[in-house]
Every structure is written in C-alpha cells, then in structure tokens.
Amino acid sequence: MRGKKVLLIAIALTLLLAALVLISRRRSEQSVAKSVASAPDGAFLVQVERPVLSGRPIWDAPRAILGYGDRELRFGDMNPGAKIGVVAPTHLELSADGWELVIESDGRGRLLTGTHLIFPLTLPGRTLKLNCYPANPAVGRFNTTARTGSDRLDGDFLLQLPECTNATSGKTTAGLPAFTVRGSFKGLQGNTKMME
C-alpha cells in the first residue's frame, strides 16, 4: 500500500512539473509576440531561454520553471548598437552589442545550417561568449509575411540550438541541453545590405 502512495505522489509531481513547463513556454511565446505587436515598424525582439538548471543557482530555478526567463538573455531594436542586416523571406540578420543572429531558411519555414547565434551568457563569477548552431537537420521554424504593396516583412522564429562553442576557449557544450531562441519582428524593410 505504501509503495502505491509513493508512486501516485511521484506521478502527480511529474504531471505538475510538466504542466508548469508548458505554462512557462506559452508565457514566453506570448510575451515576445506581444512586445513586438504593439511596437512601431522596425521593431524586433530575440529571447534566449536557457535550460532550467544549466549554470544557474538552485534558488533561481523556480523563477525559470514558472516562465520568468533571464532578462539579460534578450536583445531588440532598443539595445545599444542594434542593427538590422539582411532582411529577406529566407534570410534575416539582427545584431546588437555582443549579439549576432543569422537565420537562413529554405523558404518553407525550415532552418538551414547557416543559422547561428552569438551571445553573452553570464554565469556565477564569469561571462562566456557562445556561438551556437542548430543540429543537422535543424529543429525550429522561420516564418515571414510580406505586407501587401510594400517591401516590409513581419515574422517570427523558433530555434533549437544544441551545438555551442565558447568563442574564447573553443570548448564545446556537447551533451548539454539546447538553448531555445524565440523571436519576432515587425515591419522590417526588405534589403540585402547591413543597415544602422
């Protein structure tokens, strides 16, 4: 009888944890989309979600589980040094001080291997600069919508980046959980050159 109670408690806790993870993912998707939806044309926001227990103190885990992500792991059009690079239905380049995002797709929403993100990750006592790539085949999506009668694009993306390299030491993060990157952009001028 005692074994059944323990099993039921373990199952209930697992289901509760799964529900919290689903709620946090939904909240993250909505916050990125809402931030850009109410912004003027030329707005973009990129949010990196690191794994719940990856390099964070244990007291910070509940905040991550509940979907209150790392505020420092995002950049947008309001960041210092923000630049919009190439904007096309199959290619996007965004950057800011310390950040660089390049997305390449096949035109049907699937990511290509040229996709990568360079970003700073602050851990207790140090800051790393990571260069992350999708797996092959890439997991994620890149959706763009052209505005009627205009060369402006709206869109969103979701990337899974499991392969990261420390830009300074060259060490890889092989075997660690993937970083999830969500982003949205509104009214970006279609171009093939870097813009300030």
C-alpha positions in Angstrom: 0.0 0.0 0.0 2.8 2.4 0.9 4.5 1.8 -2.5 1.3 2.7 -4.4 1.1 6.0 -2.4 4.7 6.9 -3.3 4.1 6.0 -6.9 1.0 8.2 -7.1 2.8 11.1 -5.5 5.7 10.7 -7.9 3.2 10.7 -10.9 1.3 13.7 -9.6 4.6 15.7 -9.1 5.7 14.7 -12.6 2.4 15.9 -14.1 2.6 19.1 -12.1 6.1 19.8 -13.4 5.0 19.1 -17.0 2.1 21.5 -16.6 4.4 24.2 -15.3 6.8 23.8 -18.1 4.0 24.0 -20.7 2.7 27.2 -19.0 6.1 28.8 -19.0 6.7 28.0 -22.7 3.3 29.5 -23.6 4.0 32.6 -21.5 7.4 33.1 -23.2 5.9 32.8 -26.7 3.1 35.3 -25.8 5.5 37.8 -24.2 7.8 38.0 -27.3 4.9 38.3 -29.7 3.1 40.9 -27.6 6.2 43.1 -27.2 6.6 43.4 -30.9 2.9 43.5 -31.9 2.4 46.9 -30.2 5.7 48.4 -31.3 6.2 50.5 -34.4 7.6 49.2 -37.7 11.3 48.3 -37.5 10.9 46.5 -34.1 12.4 43.2 -33.2 12.9 41.1 -30.1 15.0 38.0 -29.6 14.7 35.9 -26.4 17.1 33.1 -25.4 15.8 30.5 -23.0 18.5 28.5 -21.3 17.8 25.2 -19.7 16.3 25.4 -16.2 19.3 24.0 -14.3 22.0 24.9 -16.7 24.5 27.1 -14.9 22.0 28.9 -12.7 21.9 28.9 -8.9 19.3 26.5 -7.5 17.3 29.4 -6.0 16.8 30.8 -9.5 15.3 27.5 -10.8 11.7 28.1 -9.7 11.6 31.5 -11.5 12.8 29.8 -14.6 10.3 26.9 -14.3 7.4 29.4 -13.9 8.5 31.2 -17.2 10.1 34.3 -15.8 13.2 34.0 -18.0 16.5 35.6 -17.9 16.0 39.3 -18.7 19.7 39.7 -19.7 19.3 36.9 -22.4 17.3 39.1 -24.8 18.0 41.8 -27.3 15.9 44.0 -29.5 15.8 47.2 -31.6 16.2 49.3 -28.4 19.5 47.8 -27.3 22.7 49.7 -27.7 24.3 49.0 -31.1 21.1 47.5 -32.5 21.4 46.8 -36.3 19.2 45.3 -38.8 21.1 43.5 -41.5 19.8 41.5 -44.4 16.0 41.1 -44.4 14.5 38.7 -46.9 11.9 35.9 -46.8 14.7 33.3 -46.5 17.4 35.3 -44.6 17.5 37.5 -41.5 20.4 39.2 -39.8 20.0 41.1 -36.5 22.7 42.3 -34.1 23.4 44.5 -31.1 26.4 45.0 -28.8 27.7 41.5 -28.1 24.9 39.8 -30.0 24.6 38.5 -33.6 21.8 36.4 -35.1 21.7 35.0 -38.6 18.8 32.9 -39.8 18.7 31.1 -43.1 15.7 29.1 -44.3 14.6 27.2 -47.3 11.6 29.5 -47.9 9.1 27.0 -46.5 9.9 27.8 -42.8 12.6 25.1 -42.3 16.0 26.3 -41.0 19.3 25.7 -42.8 22.7 25.1 -41.4 23.9 28.7 -41.8 21.7 29.7 -38.9 23.7 30.8 -35.8 23.5 33.0 -32.7 26.4 34.6 -30.9 25.6 35.9 -27.4 27.0 36.6 -23.9 26.0 34.2 -21.1 26.6 35.4 -17.6 27.3 32.6 -15.1 28.2 33.0 -11.4 31.6 34.6 -11.5 32.2 34.8 -15.2 30.7 35.7 -18.6 31.0 33.5 -21.6 30.6 34.4 -25.3 28.8 31.5 -27.0 28.5 30.8 -30.7 25.5 28.4 -31.1 24.3 26.4 -34.2 21.3 24.2 -34.8 21.7 20.5 -35.2 21.7 18.9 -38.6 18.8 18.6 -39.5 17.9 21.9 -37.8 14.9 22.0 -35.4 12.8 25.1 -35.5 10.9 27.4 -37.8 11.3 30.8 -39.5 8.1 32.4 -40.8 7.8 35.7 -42.7 4.9 37.5 -44.1 5.2 40.2 -46.8 2.9 43.2 -46.5 0.7 43.8 -49.5 2.1 46.6 -51.7 5.2 47.0 -49.5 8.7 45.5 -49.2 8.3 45.3 -45.4 8.3 41.9 -43.7 6.7 40.7 -40.4 7.6 37.4 -38.9 8.6 35.1 -36.1 11.0 32.3 -35.4 11.8 29.5 -33.0 15.2 27.9 -32.9 16.7 25.0 -31.0 20.5 25.5 -30.7 22.1 22.4 -29.2 25.7 22.9 -30.5 27.5 25.8 -28.9 31.2 26.8 -28.8 32.9 29.1 -26.3 34.2 31.8 -28.6 37.2 32.4 -26.4 38.4 28.9 -25.4 36.9 26.9 -28.3 35.4 24.4 -25.9 32.0 22.9 -26.9 28.9 22.4 -24.9 28.3 18.9 -26.3 25.9 16.9 -24.2 24.3 19.8 -22.5 20.6 20.7 -23.2 19.8 23.0 -26.1 19.2 26.7 -25.9 15.7 27.7 -27.2 15.6 31.0 -29.1 12.3 32.8 -29.8 11.8 36.0 -31.7 9.5 38.2 -33.5 9.9 41.2 -35.8 7.5 43.8 -37.3 7.8 45.9 -40.4 11.4 45.3 -41.2 12.4 46.9 -44.5 13.4 44.2 -47.1 17.1 44.7 -48.0 20.2 42.9 -48.9 22.7 45.2 -47.1 23.5 45.9 -43.5 21.6 48.9 -42.1 22.3 51.0 -38.9 
